[in-house]
């Protein structure tokens, strides 16, 4: 019971902050919101003065670093929070005042068990960047190399552990409501958020991601990833090559420096497609602040805390889907959705193809500047609801990255058509992956794998069908629905807390 009250108290505090920024209004007005959630939202905002226009980003900024990261995660889920909230969260600034340098210096020394003076010739005590999880300082190594030193904020792991514990508890309660909420998989959203933040809180793992991406991007010479200084990198500290360039959102500065913005946009699109389609390992935080134009015309990427992976089968499906949408082959796109089991089998392929055509034709062939993202998202999410399509967690990061990549590219080249830029790349990759050579190579690999499984399969058959005289297998156990005590106690406690707060407000008002 105490644990439930702890989570409810946190939710109440967060709810009050959300209410002050009008961020609970949309939840209450959404007809798909379960009545239980609507009631809790009313309790949380009781007596609060709310603005006419909700500001979700400002509310999450006030709550703190874990909420900022959660907001960035939710910004990839317009199906979950709506197009208006998604647009607002896209402006969420992942920036906070830096921690004192004395604390940062101690964190570096604790990480390596050595004084800073032995590790670096000098470190600028003024942070050049300060985000919700870490901050960055410029330094010089004893060898004279300029480096960027990224250090986790003191105590940040504990903050995230407490917040995620409450997020998980809340998602479990919400998941029991069923219906549209269950289709959106709130527990899976939180689980993925937990996975993402665990990666971001381990800077040595981020360094490994940067190193892997650097190896993969050898095939795209216009895209650069800096070198990692492994001797000065640990779980809480990452040191890498210092990169000097112009941020890709400063178009005027890029033009003044003589950069070809159209070529930069094309490099960005090609590099992303190579990462997502060819390698299945992509930078999933491609906002303007993480991308620079170097003096020699290359694009440099930084901040590799959020990376995405897609297995080969999913990449083939994805390439076929994108190519089908580009070429207008909606029937094939629909078939792939059924083959991948993205759409439940009781639906009709032709009906799904027609729904895709209705969403795709109004935007096919248009430059990015002429496409209404809101209208497109509204059509796509209507399709997911009409065809009972559950959320595909492994594609969430990719969805976010495509939108961000397109946004950055369109700022560089307003006339770019991302799909037309992608079409030759996708066609060539599909020819190599789906051609006869690749087909027979795949069959050989599948056959070898099947042969390797035969001994284990025989052992399993022996275990399932024991020799005569052995005890028969146990009968199947009945499925019994467990009572969700957590939800019951949670709702009761929410009612009690709400009543107490309401009484206090009334007394104070009197």
ABEGO torsion letter per residue (X at the ends): XAAAAAAAAAAAAAAAAAAAAGAAAAAAABAABBAAAAAAAAAAABGBBBBABBBAAAAAAAAEAAAAAAAAAAAABAAAAEAAAAAAAAABBBBBBBBBAAAAAAAAAAAAGBBAAAABABBBABBABBBAABBBBBBBBAAGBBBBBBBBBBGAAAAAAAAAAAAAAAAAAAAAAEEAAAAAGAAAAAAAAAAAAAAAABAAAAAAAAAAAAAAAAABAABBBBBBBAAABBAABBBBBBBBBBBAABAAAAAAAGBBAAAAAAAAAAAAAAAAAAAGBBBABBBAAABBBBAAGBBBBBGAABBBBBBAAAAAAAAAAAAAAAAGBAAAAAAAAAAAGABBAABBAAAAAAAAAAAAAAABGBBAAABBAAAAAAAAAAAAAAAGBBBBAAAAAAAAAAAAAAAAAAAABAABBAAAAAAAAAAAAAAAAABAAAAAAAAAAAAAAAAAAAAAAAAAAAAABBBBGBBBBBBBBBBBBBBBAAAAAAAAAAAAAAAAAAAAAAAAAX
